[in-house]
Amino acid sequence: MAGSDEGGQSGATNRPMAPEQSRAARGLLGWSEADLARKVGLDERLVRDFEAGYGDPPAGQIEALRSALASAGAVFTDLPSPGVRLDARGQGEGTRLQDLTTENDR
């Protein structure tokens, strides 16, 4: 579980990043699990387990992952449902949907 939803829908919230958002952001940026882990200084296993929904990493580690992705141009959305897109001013288009494969995770 990645955080709690105790705050309800209060509008401008900074909810924890969902595992699916992390994986989508990496895909958009063309980053592997190892790339993200290296940028944050965490173990690749933490990224892999978090994105697979295993364990419950500390919120600070999830925020570090989110921050690294956001710094590279990922914009996280929560309403109407959790999502991610690249900032129009980002560093490029990332990986196009048709180019996403399991190889992008390596």
N, C-alpha and C positions, 0 to 999 in steps of 0.2 A: 504494500500500500504506500502511496506517495503522498503523505500529508493528510490533512483533514479538511472537511468541508463545513466546519462549524460556523463559519461566517455567513453562510447562505449567499444569496445573490445581492450583494451590497453595491454593485456597480464596479467601481475601480478597485479591484482586488489584485494582489500579487500572489496568486495561487501557485503552489508548487508545480513544477513541470511534470506532466504525465509521461510515463515511459514511451508512449506512442509519439508524443511530441518530440522527445529526444531523438528517436530513430528517424522521424520525418525530417527534422532539422538537419541531422547528419547527412541524410540523403540529398537534401536540397543543396547543401554545401559541398557535397562530394567527399565527406570525411568518413573514415573507418572508425570503428570503436577504439582502435589503438590511437588514431589521430586525436580524438577527443580526450582520451585519458591522458595522453602525453601533454596536451595543452593545459590541462588542469593539474597535472602532477599526481594523478590517482592511478590505481591499478586498472588495467584493461578489464579484468574480471568484474570489477564494480560496475563499469558501464554495461557490460554484457548482461550481468545479473539484473541490474536495474531495468534495462529495456525489456528483458524477458519477464519482468514482474516478480522476480525472486527477491526475498529479503526485504529489508526496510532500512535503506541507508539513511544516515543522518541528514536532516534538512539542509544543513550547511554544504554537504557534498552535492546534493541535488542542485542547490542554488549555484554552486561553483560551475557545474556542468552547464546550467542554463545561461549563466553569465558569459561563459566562453562562446557558446553558440550565438547568443545575442550580439556579442562584440563583433562577430563575423558577419552579421547581417540578418540573423534569424529573428523574426518578430512572432511572439507567442500571443495567441488569442484564446479567450476563454468562453466568449458568448457568441453565438448560441451554443456552441460546443467547443471543446478544446481543439486547437489547430495550430498551424505554424505556416508562415510564408516568409519569403525573402523581402527585406527592405528594398524599395525601389532604388535606393542609393547604395545598396549592398555591393559586394565585391564581384558580382557576376551572377549568372543564372543558376549556378550549382548543377546538379544532375537532373536532367529532364525525366519526367515520369516514364517514358518509354525506354529510358536507359537504365532504370533501377533494376538491379539484380541482386542475388545473394552475394555476389562478389563485392558489392559496395560495402558490405559489412566487414570486410577483411582489411 
